[in-house]
Amino acid sequence: MGYCISEVDCVFFIPAKDVVTALTALNEGMPPTLEYGALHAARWFFTQNENGDVTYIGFDGEKGRCDDELEPLAPYVKDDSYVEMLGEDGARWRWIFKNGKIVTKDAKPTW
């Protein structure tokens, strides 16, 4: 079956100068594209600004807990960028990009 997730929030940035390199790493050396390849197959998509910087990454899927799909991008993502996700059971977490790695931080609600 799988675990249903959805994206809640995102602050994300890859500078234009690193986009091709990041996508090549993600596609394991294959020619990079935004529409196809490993990122698209994993149900993720990018939005770029007029300068070519990636300013948003969105999740277009339904199931999985797939931070490992984004791991090859981590060295190129600006520190403190994050993708916030919500699980089917109400769990909420962020995948935070820091020092070329992804750290998972679970939300701790307080009342």
C-alpha positions in Angstrom: 0.0 0.0 0.0 2.3 2.8 1.1 2.1 5.9 3.3 0.3 8.9 1.8 2.1 12.2 2.0 1.6 15.7 0.7 3.8 18.8 0.6 2.7 21.6 2.9 5.4 24.3 2.5 8.7 24.8 0.8 11.6 27.3 0.9 14.1 26.0 -1.7 16.9 27.5 -3.8 19.5 26.1 -6.2 21.5 28.9 -8.0 21.3 28.9 -11.8 25.0 28.1 -12.0 24.5 24.8 -10.2 21.2 23.6 -11.8 22.7 21.5 -14.6 25.3 19.9 -12.3 22.6 19.2 -9.7 20.3 17.5 -12.2 23.1 15.6 -13.7 24.0 14.2 -10.2 20.3 13.4 -9.7 20.1 11.6 -13.0 23.2 9.6 -12.3 25.2 11.2 -15.1 22.4 11.2 -17.6 21.6 14.5 -19.5 19.6 16.7 -17.2 16.1 17.9 -17.8 13.5 19.5 -15.6 10.6 17.6 -17.1 12.0 14.1 -17.3 14.5 11.9 -15.5 14.9 10.8 -11.9 13.3 13.8 -10.4 10.1 13.6 -12.5 10.0 9.8 -12.1 10.1 10.3 -8.3 7.1 12.7 -8.6 9.0 15.9 -8.0 9.1 19.0 -10.1 11.0 22.3 -10.1 10.1 25.9 -10.7 12.7 28.3 -11.9 12.8 32.1 -11.9 13.7 34.3 -14.8 17.4 34.0 -13.9 17.3 30.2 -14.0 17.5 29.7 -10.3 15.4 26.9 -8.9 13.1 28.6 -6.4 10.6 25.9 -5.7 10.4 22.1 -5.6 7.0 20.5 -5.5 5.8 17.0 -4.8 3.3 15.7 -7.3 2.9 12.2 -5.9 0.8 10.6 -3.2 2.8 7.8 -1.5 6.2 7.4 0.0 8.6 8.9 2.4 11.1 9.9 -0.2 13.8 12.2 1.1 16.4 9.8 -0.3 15.1 10.7 -3.8 16.3 14.3 -3.2 19.7 13.4 -1.6 21.7 13.8 -4.8 20.5 17.5 -5.0 21.6 18.3 -1.4 25.1 19.5 -2.2 23.7 22.1 -4.6 20.8 23.4 -2.5 21.2 26.5 -0.4 21.6 25.8 3.3 18.4 26.0 5.4 16.2 25.3 2.4 13.5 22.9 3.3 10.5 20.9 2.1 7.7 20.5 4.7 5.5 17.4 4.4 2.3 16.1 6.0 1.6 12.4 6.4 -1.7 10.6 6.3 -1.7 10.2 10.1 -1.2 13.9 10.7 2.6 13.6 11.2 4.5 16.7 10.0 8.2 17.0 9.2 10.7 19.0 7.3 13.5 17.8 5.1 16.1 20.5 5.8 19.1 21.0 3.5 22.3 21.8 5.4 26.0 21.3 4.6 25.2 19.2 1.5 22.9 16.8 3.3 19.3 16.4 4.2 18.2 16.3 7.8 14.7 15.2 8.8 13.1 17.2 11.6 9.8 16.2 13.0 7.3 18.8 14.1 6.5 19.0 17.8 3.2 20.6 18.2 2.5 22.5 21.5 -0.8 23.6 22.9 
